[in-house]
Amino acid sequence: MTTDLRVLRRADWDEWYGKLELAFGGVAESPEEQALWSDLTEHDRSLGAWDGDECVGTAGAFTFRITVPGGAAVQVAGVTMVSVASTHRRRGVLTSMMRRQLDDVRSWGEPLAVLTASEPAIYGRFGYGIATQQLRAEIDTARVRLSVPDGTDDVRLRLVQPDAPDVREACEAVYARQVPARPGMLERRPGWERLPLLDPESDRKGGSPLQCVLARRDGDVVGYARYVNKPDWDAAGPKGTVELRDLEAVDPAAYAALWRHLFDIDLTSKVKMYNRPVDDAWQHLVSDNRRCAVAPRDSLHVRLVDVGAALEARTYQAPVDVVFDVADPFCPWNEGRWRLTGDAKGASCARTSDAADLSLSVRELGAAYLGGVSLASLAAAGRVRELRHGALAETSLGFGSVVAPWLPHGF
């Protein structure tokens, strides 16, 4: 490879981002979206591959803290904006960027790297495992009814301007309360509160401006929903669609009140969602799940950059005492045997010469890390090998999570 790989300079951002847009189809984003990503880009954590004066590859890494099982917030590199020019395929550009990036993440002392993939087949060879799924659904609200819990009628709802400073602050406070309770959620650093409010007119495609409803009880904000209304009609009458962007609530009654609002919007007959947890509770409130067109899709891909530090950072819902024999040819510092000892209070993980109980690659550890993919299911696919009888069941139970891990928004 003859390309030059270097840290992104501020003066090069426009060309760098333009090449990213070209790689993703060549349709320029709205000025509002470009401005947001320009502000959020961490230049010293971003890379460009250059062939002379031409940018032919891009990659970045946001600074995040992610919730892991047990509730701790762990420093993580949010890998983003990865592209290679179509003229420079099969020249090692992507591999060189992944190599440099993981070396950098290790030098920054961050035990994990995470990403969402435009094509999920790309990143397994670099040690990333699919750790979370997101739920998509289209609910036929003309036929499906909700059964809500006691206390729902005590919640008061109010339509508000989504970008009003006090509304934005109230929504962020509700979101922040949810983060420690679910693995995979990201603490929102300053500036990231703008992402869910992004609403360029050019992207609406017949939909309304972004709507927001706040849920209150005794004067306190206890939840919110942000959505778009897409009106439609045929000879039989109205058949509009409510497209849910995001919804958070601090208790079941507030949660149910928000969903009931979405179901009751006039002139609509569908509620669509594109990213909800796979264990989202509305599935237990609806009268007919078959009319909800539920479908999962891969979401967060996780890569253990430092096996020992990553496994120590989370807790385990049942006691574990296991020796992993880890294969990691792309990051060889992780290869070898590691003894993990942990429970719900904490964990330790260190190198050992003891005999291995389970054999697997770092990709499987990444898939299982947040508790949404069981080691037992990976073993059934031949991805994990049990070397000590009973070790698989014990460890798989310990790695689980009471709630499904979920990434609430992309990056």
Secondary structure, 3 states (H helix, E strand, C coil): CCCEEEECCHHHHHHHHHHHHHHCCCCCCCHHHHHHHHHHCCHHHCEEEEECCEEEEEEEEEEEEEECCCCCEEEEEEEEEEEECHHHCCCCHHHHHHHHHHHHHHHCCCCEEEEECCCCCCCHHHCCEECCEEEEEEEECCCCCECCCCCHHHCEEEEECCCCHHHHHHHHHHHHHHHHHCCCCECCCCCHHHHHHCCCHHHCCCCCCCEEEEEEECCEEEEEEEEEEECCEECCEECEEEEEEEEEECCHHHHHHHHHHHHHCCCEEEEEEEEECCCCHHHHCECCHHHHCCEEEECEEEEECCHHHHHHHCCCCCCEEEEEEEECCCCHHHCEEEEEEEECCEEEEEECCCCCCEEEEHHHHHHHCCCCCCHHHHHHCCCCEECCCCHHHHHHHHHCCCCCCCCCCCC
